[in-house]
Amino acid sequence: MSYENDARIISDDVFDLINQYFDEERSGQNIESRVNFFDTYNDYFVLTDDGSYSINSKEINHKVETLHTSTGAISESFEKFIKPMKFRYDEDIAILDICAGIGYNTSAAIADFIKNSCDSNLTIDMVEISKATLACGLLVPSPIKEHDITKKAIEEELIKQNYSSLSLEKSEIPENIDINVYIEDARQTVQKLDDDSYDAIFLDPFSQNMAPELFSLEFFKEFRRIIKDDGIVATYTSSAPVRAAFIEADFFIGQGPIFGRKQGGTLASPNPEMLDTALPKNDEIRIALSDVGIPFRDPNLNDNSDTILDRRTEERHNARHNTKISSAVKTPIFLACEMDDEKLKRRVERNLAKMNIPSTTSDEAYYIVECENDYTKKQDRTNNSKNRILEMKKRLKKVKSGNYAAT
């Protein structure tokens, strides 16, 4: 199977249906077919609470999910990817939209720009590996009028690549908006992009277990190269390895908006002053001290998902009890805490003892997480999630090596 087919995440039924339709469009020039497609096959699409449509994923671990939250597909784009941004609307704006899918994030960005801009220009580079997924964007009803602009850009690229043959989208792309569509592996795209180019990067793969290659440390190092000093990366995930990779790639990190999930996503920037909200305290502790904070690695930006997942599993195994506290029963979050559950306490303290930490209330335990005493939800240049995580990592290393002496 090719990487393109392996990486696409829409359901097999939809994938086959879309490909079959566009095969017929190329051969028969049937205009009515695309116009009537959604009415004929609307059961293949999923209506979300705000009236916009999503698509089912292929079966993953015996489950089928939608590509967007049921709370609202287009609302999710505005809440998670637009609202956290701090664009200067009197200046030109450049956005990289990775895993652009059916175009909602790009459409939300266009709507926001048109509403707020003053004589400036917008450039959006959309990256999506699957032609069929992009083509779905032509077939769903537009949830906002700006999606028609995105559809025009998608259609032009699909025609250029001989996937589509009919120019049916009537909306014009405004002169001050430039949309480039890359239909390829995003890892290859980013390596071709110029340094310090983007004000924002939208990172919207389906999941880290499906596409760890798009959450790897090396991929984020490319982000660090191409993003501007005040730029922001936004992604929906609160995953510890993803947040750890951002820090290792020299980003500051913060909590993203909560929408359609129990936890907020992640924001990352070279500039800590662009990020208002710190990660939850326990998230910081687990990322800093636990093997769950081992990032995904893709050294040459060309490994497949299984290789990347297996590499991380092995690295976690090797780090556990050596350089990292075991993640079992969320052991690190009990440092500096009294524990009433004796059974749980015994398990936690067995894990801690292997890292030269005598107990949850030992001097070593308090020393390692001491910086969390200054925790505030509002973060700034010095008191922020990244700095606290790095300080705890340094202190754990000192305790494990036997270089810590109580004062």
Summary of the structure (lengths in Angstrom):
residues: 407
radius of gyration: 23.2
end to end distance: 60.3
largest distance: 81.9
contacts: 1387
relative contact order: 0.09
helix: 46%
strand: 14%
